[in-house]
Amino acid sequence: MDTLLELELVSRLDHAAYLGRELEKAELALRFNRSYAQDDIF
């Protein structure tokens, strides 16, 4: 998140945090061969 802010790729912290959570869920789905749907509860 710090890098995103330093490079001015995002301007809102809440959006950066949201993207980070969704990317983490997507990564776990890939790693464990599971499905992924944006905004689903873990």
PyMOL Python script that loads the backbone (N, CA, C, O; Angstrom):
from pymol import cmd

cmd.read_pdbstr("""\
ATOM      1  N   MET A   1       0.828  -1.186   0.000  1.00  0.00           N
ATOM      2  CA  MET A   1       0.000   0.000   0.000  1.00  0.00           C
ATOM      3  C   MET A   1       0.870   1.246   0.000  1.00  0.00           C
ATOM      4  O   MET A   1       0.557   2.226  -0.676  1.00  0.00           O
ATOM      5  N   ASP A   2       1.944   1.211   0.744  1.00  0.00           N
ATOM      6  CA  ASP A   2       2.837   2.379   0.774  1.00  0.00           C
ATOM      7  C   ASP A   2       3.389   2.694  -0.612  1.00  0.00           C
ATOM      8  O   ASP A   2       3.471   3.856  -1.009  1.00  0.00           O
ATOM      9  N   THR A   3       3.763   1.651  -1.338  1.00  0.00           N
ATOM     10  CA  THR A   3       4.309   1.866  -2.685  1.00  0.00           C
ATOM     11  C   THR A   3       3.263   2.476  -3.603  1.00  0.00           C
ATOM     12  O   THR A   3       3.566   3.377  -4.385  1.00  0.00           O
ATOM     13  N   LEU A   4       2.046   1.993  -3.513  1.00  0.00           N
ATOM     14  CA  LEU A   4       0.969   2.564  -4.333  1.00  0.00           C
ATOM     15  C   LEU A   4       0.806   4.054  -4.065  1.00  0.00           C
ATOM     16  O   LEU A   4       0.618   4.846  -4.988  1.00  0.00           O
ATOM     17  N   LEU A   5       0.878   4.419  -2.806  1.00  0.00           N
ATOM     18  CA  LEU A   5       0.725   5.831  -2.450  1.00  0.00           C
ATOM     19  C   LEU A   5       1.931   6.654  -2.889  1.00  0.00           C
ATOM     20  O   LEU A   5       1.780   7.762  -3.404  1.00  0.00           O
ATOM     21  N   GLU A   6       3.121   6.112  -2.684  1.00  0.00           N
ATOM     22  CA  GLU A   6       4.338   6.829  -3.069  1.00  0.00           C
ATOM     23  C   GLU A   6       4.387   7.087  -4.577  1.00  0.00           C
ATOM     24  O   GLU A   6       4.835   8.145  -5.019  1.00  0.00           O
ATOM     25  N   LEU A   7       3.924   6.116  -5.355  1.00  0.00           N
ATOM     26  CA  LEU A   7       3.925   6.252  -6.813  1.00  0.00           C
ATOM     27  C   LEU A   7       2.685   6.986  -7.322  1.00  0.00           C
ATOM     28  O   LEU A   7       2.505   7.166  -8.527  1.00  0.00           O
ATOM     29  N   GLU A   8       1.843   7.403  -6.391  1.00  0.00           N
ATOM     30  CA  GLU A   8       0.596   8.122  -6.705  1.00  0.00           C
ATOM     31  C   GLU A   8      -0.287   7.331  -7.663  1.00  0.00           C
ATOM     32  O   GLU A   8      -0.900   7.893  -8.571  1.00  0.00           O
ATOM     33  N   LEU A   9      -0.341   6.010  -7.446  1.00  0.00           N
ATOM     34  CA  LEU A   9      -1.208   5.163  -8.253  1.00  0.00           C
ATOM     35  C   LEU A   9      -2.626   5.121  -7.717  1.00  0.00           C
ATOM     36  O   LEU A   9      -3.558   4.769  -8.441  1.00  0.00           O
ATOM     37  N   VAL A  10      -2.793   5.475  -6.462  1.00  0.00           N
ATOM     38  CA  VAL A  10      -4.126   5.608  -5.855  1.00  0.00           C
ATOM     39  C   VAL A  10      -4.140   6.876  -5.023  1.00  0.00           C
ATOM     40  O   VAL A  10      -3.107   7.317  -4.520  1.00  0.00           O
ATOM     41  N   SER A  11      -5.295   7.440  -4.889  1.00  0.00           N
ATOM     42  CA  SER A  11      -5.399   8.670  -4.102  1.00  0.00           C
ATOM     43  C   SER A  11      -6.218   8.476  -2.831  1.00  0.00           C
ATOM     44  O   SER A  11      -6.245   9.352  -1.966  1.00  0.00           O
ATOM     45  N   ARG A  12      -6.890   7.321  -2.718  1.00  0.00           N
ATOM     46  CA  ARG A  12      -7.730   7.080  -1.549  1.00  0.00           C
ATOM     47  C   ARG A  12      -7.251   5.831  -0.820  1.00  0.00           C
ATOM     48  O   ARG A  12      -7.124   4.759  -1.412  1.00  0.00           O
ATOM     49  N   LEU A  13      -6.989   5.987   0.466  1.00  0.00           N
ATOM     50  CA  LEU A  13      -6.507   4.853   1.259  1.00  0.00           C
ATOM     51  C   LEU A  13      -7.530   3.735   1.352  1.00  0.00           C
ATOM     52  O   LEU A  13      -7.166   2.559   1.326  1.00  0.00           O
ATOM     53  N   ASP A  14      -8.801   4.086   1.460  1.00  0.00           N
ATOM     54  CA  ASP A  14      -9.819   3.049   1.573  1.00  0.00           C
ATOM     55  C   ASP A  14      -9.872   2.191   0.308  1.00  0.00           C
ATOM     56  O   ASP A  14     -10.075   0.980   0.383  1.00  0.00           O
ATOM     57  N   HIS A  15      -9.691   2.813  -0.833  1.00  0.00           N
ATOM     58  CA  HIS A  15      -9.698   2.054  -2.079  1.00  0.00           C
ATOM     59  C   HIS A  15      -8.456   1.178  -2.196  1.00  0.00           C
ATOM     60  O   HIS A  15      -8.547   0.039  -2.655  1.00  0.00           O
ATOM     61  N   ALA A  16      -7.316   1.685  -1.793  1.00  0.00           N
ATOM     62  CA  ALA A  16      -6.086   0.896  -1.805  1.00  0.00           C
ATOM     63  C   ALA A  16      -6.227  -0.320  -0.896  1.00  0.00           C
ATOM     64  O   ALA A  16      -5.803  -1.417  -1.261  1.00  0.00           O
ATOM     65  N   ALA A  17      -6.808  -0.140   0.267  1.00  0.00           N
ATOM     66  CA  ALA A  17      -7.003  -1.248   1.198  1.00  0.00           C
ATOM     67  C   ALA A  17      -7.964  -2.279   0.622  1.00  0.00           C
ATOM     68  O   ALA A  17      -7.732  -3.483   0.738  1.00  0.00           O
ATOM     69  N   TYR A  18      -9.031  -1.813   0.007  1.00  0.00           N
ATOM     70  CA  TYR A  18     -10.000  -2.713  -0.626  1.00  0.00           C
ATOM     71  C   TYR A  18      -9.318  -3.546  -1.718  1.00  0.00           C
ATOM     72  O   TYR A  18      -9.499  -4.762  -1.779  1.00  0.00           O
ATOM     73  N   LEU A  19      -8.537  -2.890  -2.572  1.00  0.00           N
ATOM     74  CA  LEU A  19      -7.842  -3.603  -3.638  1.00  0.00           C
ATOM     75  C   LEU A  19      -6.886  -4.649  -3.069  1.00  0.00           C
ATOM     76  O   LEU A  19      -6.783  -5.757  -3.595  1.00  0.00           O
ATOM     77  N   GLY A  20      -6.197  -4.294  -2.007  1.00  0.00           N
ATOM     78  CA  GLY A  20      -5.284  -5.234  -1.373  1.00  0.00           C
ATOM     79  C   GLY A  20      -5.990  -6.466  -0.858  1.00  0.00           C
ATOM     80  O   GLY A  20      -5.505  -7.584  -1.028  1.00  0.00           O
ATOM     81  N   ARG A  21      -7.138  -6.266  -0.228  1.00  0.00           N
ATOM     82  CA  ARG A  21      -7.913  -7.414   0.278  1.00  0.00           C
ATOM     83  C   ARG A  21      -8.389  -8.300  -0.865  1.00  0.00           C
ATOM     84  O   ARG A  21      -8.301  -9.525  -0.775  1.00  0.00           O
ATOM     85  N   GLU A  22      -8.887  -7.703  -1.928  1.00  0.00           N
ATOM     86  CA  GLU A  22      -9.380  -8.491  -3.060  1.00  0.00           C
ATOM     87  C   GLU A  22      -8.240  -9.228  -3.760  1.00  0.00           C
ATOM     88  O   GLU A  22      -8.406 -10.380  -4.163  1.00  0.00           O
ATOM     89  N   LEU A  23      -7.091  -8.581  -3.907  1.00  0.00           N
ATOM     90  CA  LEU A  23      -5.939  -9.246  -4.522  1.00  0.00           C
ATOM     91  C   LEU A  23      -5.461 -10.423  -3.681  1.00  0.00           C
ATOM     92  O   LEU A  23      -5.069 -11.459  -4.218  1.00  0.00           O
ATOM     93  N   GLU A  24      -5.494 -10.262  -2.367  1.00  0.00           N
ATOM     94  CA  GLU A  24      -5.093 -11.360  -1.490  1.00  0.00           C
ATOM     95  C   GLU A  24      -6.046 -12.544  -1.645  1.00  0.00           C
ATOM     96  O   GLU A  24      -5.605 -13.691  -1.712  1.00  0.00           O
ATOM     97  N   LYS A  25      -7.344 -12.270  -1.702  1.00  0.00           N
ATOM     98  CA  LYS A  25      -8.316 -13.354  -1.879  1.00  0.00           C
ATOM     99  C   LYS A  25      -8.121 -14.049  -3.223  1.00  0.00           C
ATOM    100  O   LYS A  25      -8.224 -15.272  -3.310  1.00  0.00           O
ATOM    101  N   ALA A  26      -7.839 -13.272  -4.271  1.00  0.00           N
ATOM    102  CA  ALA A  26      -7.608 -13.859  -5.591  1.00  0.00           C
ATOM    103  C   ALA A  26      -6.358 -14.725  -5.593  1.00  0.00           C
ATOM    104  O   ALA A  26      -6.348 -15.810  -6.174  1.00  0.00           O
ATOM    105  N   GLU A  27      -5.304 -14.245  -4.941  1.00  0.00           N
ATOM    106  CA  GLU A  27      -4.067 -15.014  -4.865  1.00  0.00           C
ATOM    107  C   GLU A  27      -4.293 -16.340  -4.139  1.00  0.00           C
ATOM    108  O   GLU A  27      -3.815 -17.381  -4.590  1.00  0.00           O
ATOM    109  N   LEU A  28      -5.012 -16.309  -3.030  1.00  0.00           N
ATOM    110  CA  LEU A  28      -5.285 -17.541  -2.288  1.00  0.00           C
ATOM    111  C   LEU A  28      -6.121 -18.513  -3.118  1.00  0.00           C
ATOM    112  O   LEU A  28      -5.895 -19.723  -3.076  1.00  0.00           O
ATOM    113  N   ALA A  29      -7.076 -17.989  -3.864  1.00  0.00           N
ATOM    114  CA  ALA A  29      -7.897 -18.844  -4.717  1.00  0.00           C
ATOM    115  C   ALA A  29      -7.038 -19.539  -5.766  1.00  0.00           C
ATOM    116  O   ALA A  29      -7.212 -20.730  -6.025  1.00  0.00           O
ATOM    117  N   LEU A  30      -6.117 -18.804  -6.365  1.00  0.00           N
ATOM    118  CA  LEU A  30      -5.212 -19.412  -7.345  1.00  0.00           C
ATOM    119  C   LEU A  30      -4.314 -20.455  -6.700  1.00  0.00           C
ATOM    120  O   LEU A  30      -4.125 -21.546  -7.238  1.00  0.00           O
ATOM    121  N   ARG A  31      -3.770 -20.114  -5.557  1.00  0.00           N
ATOM    122  CA  ARG A  31      -2.833 -21.008  -4.873  1.00  0.00           C
ATOM    123  C   ARG A  31      -3.492 -22.328  -4.477  1.00  0.00           C
ATOM    124  O   ARG A  31      -2.870 -23.386  -4.568  1.00  0.00           O
ATOM    125  N   PHE A  32      -4.751 -22.265  -4.037  1.00  0.00           N
ATOM    126  CA  PHE A  32      -5.432 -23.460  -3.548  1.00  0.00           C
ATOM    127  C   PHE A  32      -6.465 -24.006  -4.530  1.00  0.00           C
ATOM    128  O   PHE A  32      -7.326 -24.809  -4.172  1.00  0.00           O
ATOM    129  N   ASN A  33      -6.353 -23.543  -5.795  1.00  0.00           N
ATOM    130  CA  ASN A  33      -7.239 -24.021  -6.857  1.00  0.00           C
ATOM    131  C   ASN A  33      -8.717 -23.888  -6.472  1.00  0.00           C
ATOM    132  O   ASN A  33      -9.507 -24.815  -6.654  1.00  0.00           O
ATOM    133  N   ARG A  34      -9.060 -22.746  -5.952  1.00  0.00           N
ATOM    134  CA  ARG A  34     -10.436 -22.456  -5.535  1.00  0.00           C
ATOM    135  C   ARG A  34     -11.011 -21.398  -6.458  1.00  0.00           C
ATOM    136  O   ARG A  34     -10.280 -20.741  -7.198  1.00  0.00           O
ATOM    137  N   SER A  35     -12.328 -21.239  -6.408  1.00  0.00           N
ATOM    138  CA  SER A  35     -12.949 -20.190  -7.200  1.00  0.00           C
ATOM    139  C   SER A  35     -12.802 -18.860  -6.464  1.00  0.00           C
ATOM    140  O   SER A  35     -12.572 -18.818  -5.256  1.00  0.00           O
ATOM    141  N   TYR A  36     -12.940 -17.785  -7.220  1.00  0.00           N
ATOM    142  CA  TYR A  36     -12.844 -16.444  -6.648  1.00  0.00           C
ATOM    143  C   TYR A  36     -13.966 -15.597  -7.221  1.00  0.00           C
ATOM    144  O   TYR A  36     -14.203 -15.598  -8.429  1.00  0.00           O
ATOM    145  N   ALA A  37     -14.650 -14.878  -6.354  1.00  0.00           N
ATOM    146  CA  ALA A  37     -15.657 -13.907  -6.774  1.00  0.00           C
ATOM    147  C   ALA A  37     -15.426 -12.639  -5.978  1.00  0.00           C
ATOM    148  O   ALA A  37     -15.339 -12.677  -4.751  1.00  0.00           O
ATOM    149  N   GLN A  38     -15.328 -11.544  -6.654  1.00  0.00           N
ATOM    150  CA  GLN A  38     -15.070 -10.268  -5.999  1.00  0.00           C
ATOM    151  C   GLN A  38     -16.160  -9.965  -4.981  1.00  0.00           C
ATOM    152  O   GLN A  38     -17.343 -10.187  -5.239  1.00  0.00           O
ATOM    153  N   ASP A  39     -15.759  -9.463  -3.838  1.00  0.00           N
ATOM    154  CA  ASP A  39     -16.638  -9.055  -2.742  1.00  0.00           C
ATOM    155  C   ASP A  39     -17.292 -10.193  -1.981  1.00  0.00           C
ATOM    156  O   ASP A  39     -18.117  -9.936  -1.105  1.00  0.00           O
ATOM    157  N   ASP A  40     -16.955 -11.450  -2.283  1.00  0.00           N
ATOM    158  CA  ASP A  40     -17.499 -12.549  -1.482  1.00  0.00           C
ATOM    159  C   ASP A  40     -16.865 -12.533  -0.104  1.00  0.00           C
ATOM    160  O   ASP A  40     -15.710 -12.137   0.054  1.00  0.00           O
ATOM    161  N   ILE A  41     -17.614 -12.960   0.878  1.00  0.00           N
ATOM    162  CA  ILE A  41     -17.077 -13.070   2.240  1.00  0.00           C
ATOM    163  C   ILE A  41     -16.177 -14.287   2.290  1.00  0.00           C
ATOM    164  O   ILE A  41     -16.525 -15.340   1.757  1.00  0.00           O
ATOM    165  N   PHE A  42     -15.024 -14.155   2.924  1.00  0.00           N
ATOM    166  CA  PHE A  42     -14.004 -15.199   2.979  1.00  0.00           C
ATOM    167  C   PHE A  42     -14.503 -16.442   3.612  1.00  0.00           C
ATOM    168  O   PHE A  42     -13.759 -17.415   3.732  1.00  0.00           O
TER     169      PHE A  42
END
""", "prot")
cmd.dss("prot")
cmd.show_as("cartoon", "prot")
cmd.util.cbc("prot")
cmd.orient("prot")
